Every structure is written in C-alpha cells, then in structure tokens.
Amino acid sequence: MPENASETKLVNFAVANGTRRKIINFLGNGDRSTREIEEIVGKSSLNFHLKILKDAGLIELEEEAVKLSEYGRNFLKGKKESNPEEITDFSQAKPIEIASIRQVLPCIADASRLRISANITPPLGRVLKLLVTLFQRSSYSDRKDSLIIQKGEIITTIYGSGKVSIRMVKNENEAKQELERLKSTINEAIAKGEAPAPREKVKVNLMEIYKHLPQTNCGRCGEQGCYSFAIKLMARQAALELCTPLKEPEYVNNQEHLEVLVNYI
Ligand code: SF4
C-alpha cells in the first residue's frame, strides 16, 4: 500500500501508461517470465516499464520471474470491482487452439449442408465481446454470450464457454478451413494485445433483408407481407423479433443471418 503522497504518485505514474497496465492485467492471470511479457508488449523499454512497476510496489521481480505483489493484486481486484465490465485490451486472453471436431450433423434448414460442433481452448469468456469488431459481419449477444459470424452462407457461433458451432458448410474440410481462419484472426488480435479498431460499416440493402425473411406473407408481424416488413426493418421502425416464424427450426439460419444484418442498418 502506498503510505504517503510520493508513493501514491509513483503508483499513479506507473498505471498511467498503457503498456504498464497491460503488463499488470497480464500478470493478473498468473506469474510470468520476462520472456512471456516481452511477447505481449515487445522488447523495447520492457526493463524500463518493469522497473517502474517494481518501484511502485505493484510487481515483484526475481531474475526472469515476474509476479504481482500483494498490493498489485489488490490494485487489480479493486479496479475490476469498480468497473467489472471494462475490458480494454486482450492482455488477459491467451492464444486459442481448436480442439477436435465433436459432431457432424446435417443442417436443419438445408439437409445438403452440415452443421459441425467443435471447441476452442481456452474459452474466450468476456473477451468474446471484443471480437465483434474483428469480423465484418458479426453480432454479439450478451444474453446468449455468443458471437455470430457470417461469411457467405456459413454461420459460425462462438460461445463464451468455448463451444463453437458452424452451420451451412459443404463438408468437414470447409469447416476446418473456417475454424483455422477464425483461429488465426483471433490469435493475431490477442498477440497484439489490443482491442481492434472499429470495423467498417457494412452496406445492407433491402433485398438482402427480404431474401432472408420466410417469404410466406403470413402477416404475423403486423405487416401485409414480408416485403413490407423488410422496409420497416430497413427504416428501423420494426424489430426483427416481430417475425415469429423465424423462430421455427427451418429458419434458424435465416434468423442468424438477419441478426447480423440488422446490426448494420
Ligand atoms: S411475420 Fe415474418 S413471415 Fe410473416 S409476413 Fe411478417 S416478415 Fe413475413
């Protein structure tokens, strides 16, 4: 604990720098070697930053081993409690691996395509939310703790628990390629240790929305038909949930496509 004004100043100075905050967050997940920290924040000025953190009493440094001091642990705990939702970088995340594909089944909506389940380790937990900016067509759901990523017809859902489901793939190979693509995109962001910049705006057009609606013109949404409903969605005058037929199993893929698309309107 800083006991006087000059010690408080040292701590404030130490945590005012983004690289040093990144190091503290990284150590929050366990003790590290200087080499591991170097991989996260780079070699340049590493010793300088470690010295400042040590002088502030936030870390303990013994040869190559670095760990949070008791004060450092309390500091990090206090920071999380005061703002539990804030995750500003990937420093607490570890690179992911794709564990084996667990299940291959025909798609409910299109039996000529497959849906495949897999696992990623370690689970991404709260970092998952940040990944939404990495993929051009994606949407994050707090309620389901899931990230839906759309690429062409393929829909991938990653859950905070580590479970992954890929739908509408032609074969197992295509699923493996897609998983590899996701893995390298995510690991690249984790290696940089920073939240990605906001993604570019995706242009959504009326026909694309209409194409994914059930097109039965049942009127349950309160509109004359699907085309009118698509116009309302485009004008942000209606919510997707009003189209209740989308909840039926045969429209599961359409619903996920639309959930991503309406984010960009
Ligand atoms: S409820 Fe859905 S399927 Fe029925 S008319 Fe409206 S948009 Fe079309």
Residues whose N, C-alpha, C, O or C-beta is under 5 A from the ligand:
A	BS01	SF4	L213 P214 Q215 T216 N217 C218 G219 R220 C221 G225 C226 F229 L242 C243 T244 P245
